[in-house]
Amino acid sequence: MTEEATFPSWRYGPKGEAEIFQSEADVPKGWKDAPFAEAPDSVAKAFDHDGDGRPGGAIAPEPTDRLKELRDEYRALVGKKPFAGWDEAELETRINAAKAPEPEVVEIDTTEF
């Protein structure tokens, strides 16, 4: 729990139940501020993508001239910036997908049926 909790406040029980309390004195023992306050280490490690000890984060690819060219091409083609974690291969795949022709729409005359 935070040191300066404001009330009324939602608290979460050990079985996942949730309830709103009006004061600290009303909160039963074992109830916490957030349901995910204490994630197991295995979960934190599984989602630690950049190795800094915290969940999240993406490892950016090594900046190269080719990568800059691909990012500029993607931005010009799609109209938005690419995700900073995409490497050259991923950018090429997405650029090729954006360049692919739109599938031809075939209209069916349903009045014949």
DRENDO-1510 file (C-alpha; in Angstrom, 1 decimal, always signed):
<recs>
REC; n; res; u; v; w
REC; 1; MET; +0.0; +0.0; +0.0 .
REC; 2; THR; +1.1; +3.5; -0.6 .
REC; 3; GLU; +2.0; +5.6; +2.5 .
REC; 4; GLU; -0.4; +8.4; +1.7 .
REC; 5; ALA; -3.4; +6.6; +0.4 .
REC; 6; THR; -6.5; +8.6; -0.4 .
REC; 7; PHE; -9.9; +7.4; +0.6 .
REC; 8; PRO; -12.4; +6.3; -0.6 .
REC; 9; SER; -10.1; +3.8; -2.3 .
REC; 10; TRP; -10.3; +0.4; -4.1 .
REC; 11; ARG; -8.5; -2.5; -2.5 .
REC; 12; TYR; -8.0; -6.0; -3.7 .
REC; 13; GLY; -8.3; -9.1; -1.5 .
REC; 14; PRO; -6.1; -12.2; -1.5 .
REC; 15; LYS; -8.6; -14.2; -3.6 .
REC; 16; GLY; -8.9; -11.4; -6.3 .
REC; 17; GLU; -12.0; -9.8; -4.9 .
REC; 18; ALA; -12.3; -6.0; -5.0 .
REC; 19; GLU; -14.1; -3.6; -2.7 .
REC; 20; ILE; -14.0; +0.2; -2.0 .
REC; 21; PHE; -13.2; +1.3; +1.5 .
REC; 22; GLN; -13.7; +4.7; +3.2 .
REC; 23; SER; -10.7; +4.6; +5.5 .
REC; 24; GLU; -7.5; +2.7; +6.3 .
REC; 25; ALA; -9.2; +1.3; +9.4 .
REC; 26; ASP; -11.8; -0.4; +7.2 .
REC; 27; VAL; -9.3; -2.3; +5.1 .
REC; 28; PRO; -9.0; -6.0; +6.2 .
REC; 29; LYS; -5.6; -7.5; +6.7 .
REC; 30; GLY; -4.0; -8.9; +3.5 .
REC; 31; TRP; -5.8; -6.5; +1.2 .
REC; 32; LYS; -3.6; -4.5; -1.2 .
REC; 33; ASP; -3.8; -1.3; -3.3 .
REC; 34; ALA; -3.4; -3.1; -6.6 .
REC; 35; PRO; -4.1; -6.7; -7.7 .
REC; 36; PHE; -0.6; -7.0; -9.3 .
REC; 37; ALA; +1.4; -5.2; -6.7 .
REC; 38; GLU; +3.7; -8.3; -6.1 .
REC; 39; ALA; +4.3; -10.1; -9.4 .
REC; 40; PRO; +6.4; -13.3; -9.1 .
REC; 41; ASP; +10.0; -13.0; -10.3 .
REC; 42; SER; +9.4; -15.5; -13.0 .
REC; 43; VAL; +6.7; -13.2; -14.5 .
REC; 44; ALA; +8.9; -10.1; -14.3 .
REC; 45; LYS; +11.8; -11.9; -15.9 .
REC; 46; ALA; +9.6; -13.3; -18.7 .
REC; 47; PHE; +8.6; -9.8; -19.7 .
REC; 48; ASP; +12.0; -8.1; -19.2 .
REC; 49; HIS; +12.9; -7.6; -22.9 .
REC; 50; ASP; +15.8; -5.3; -22.5 .
REC; 51; GLY; +17.4; -6.9; -19.5 .
REC; 52; ASP; +17.2; -4.0; -17.1 .
REC; 53; GLY; +15.4; -6.0; -14.3 .
REC; 54; ARG; +12.0; -4.4; -15.0 .
REC; 55; PRO; +9.2; -5.7; -17.1 .
REC; 56; GLY; +8.8; -4.1; -20.6 .
REC; 57; GLY; +11.3; -2.3; -22.7 .
REC; 58; ALA; +12.4; -3.1; -26.2 .
REC; 59; ILE; +15.9; -3.5; -27.5 .
REC; 60; ALA; +16.4; -1.1; -30.3 .
REC; 61; PRO; +18.3; -2.4; -33.3 .
REC; 62; GLU; +21.8; -1.0; -34.1 .
REC; 63; PRO; +21.3; +2.2; -36.1 .
REC; 64; THR; +22.6; +2.0; -39.6 .
REC; 65; ASP; +22.2; +4.1; -42.8 .
REC; 66; ARG; +20.0; +1.3; -44.3 .
REC; 67; LEU; +17.8; +1.3; -41.2 .
REC; 68; LYS; +17.3; +5.1; -41.5 .
REC; 69; GLU; +16.4; +4.8; -45.2 .
REC; 70; LEU; +13.9; +2.1; -44.4 .
REC; 71; ARG; +12.3; +4.1; -41.6 .
REC; 72; ASP; +12.0; +7.1; -43.9 .
REC; 73; GLU; +10.5; +5.0; -46.7 .
REC; 74; TYR; +8.0; +3.4; -44.2 .
REC; 75; ARG; +7.1; +6.9; -42.9 .
REC; 76; ALA; +6.5; +8.2; -46.5 .
REC; 77; LEU; +4.6; +5.1; -47.6 .
REC; 78; VAL; +2.4; +4.5; -44.5 .
REC; 79; GLY; +2.1; +8.0; -43.1 .
REC; 80; LYS; +3.3; +7.3; -39.6 .
REC; 81; LYS; +6.6; +6.6; -37.8 .
REC; 82; PRO; +7.6; +2.9; -37.5 .
REC; 83; PHE; +8.1; +1.2; -34.2 .
REC; 84; ALA; +11.6; +1.9; -32.9 .
REC; 85; GLY; +12.2; -1.8; -32.1 .
REC; 86; TRP; +11.7; -3.0; -35.7 .
REC; 87; ASP; +14.9; -4.1; -37.4 .
REC; 88; GLU; +15.7; -3.9; -41.1 .
REC; 89; ALA; +14.0; -7.3; -41.9 .
REC; 90; GLU; +10.8; -6.3; -40.1 .
REC; 91; LEU; +10.7; -2.9; -41.8 .
REC; 92; GLU; +11.2; -4.5; -45.2 .
REC; 93; THR; +8.4; -7.0; -44.6 .
REC; 94; ARG; +6.0; -4.2; -43.6 .
REC; 95; ILE; +7.0; -2.0; -46.5 .
REC; 96; ASN; +6.4; -4.8; -48.9 .
REC; 97; ALA; +3.0; -5.5; -47.3 .
REC; 98; ALA; +2.1; -1.8; -47.7 .
REC; 99; LYS; +3.2; -1.8; -51.3 .
REC; 100; ALA; +1.1; -4.9; -52.2 .
REC; 101; PRO; -1.8; -4.1; -54.4 .
REC; 102; GLU; -5.2; -4.0; -52.9 .
REC; 103; PRO; -7.2; -7.1; -53.5 .
REC; 104; GLU; -9.7; -6.8; -56.3 .
REC; 105; VAL; -13.2; -6.4; -55.1 .
REC; 106; VAL; -15.7; -8.6; -57.1 .
REC; 107; GLU; -19.3; -7.5; -56.9 .
REC; 108; ILE; -21.9; -10.3; -57.1 .
REC; 109; ASP; -25.3; -9.6; -58.4 .
REC; 110; THR; -27.6; -11.2; -55.8 .
REC; 111; THR; -30.8; -10.4; -57.7 .
REC; 112; GLU; -30.3; -13.5; -59.9 .
REC; 113; PHE; -30.7; -15.9; -57.0 .
</recs>
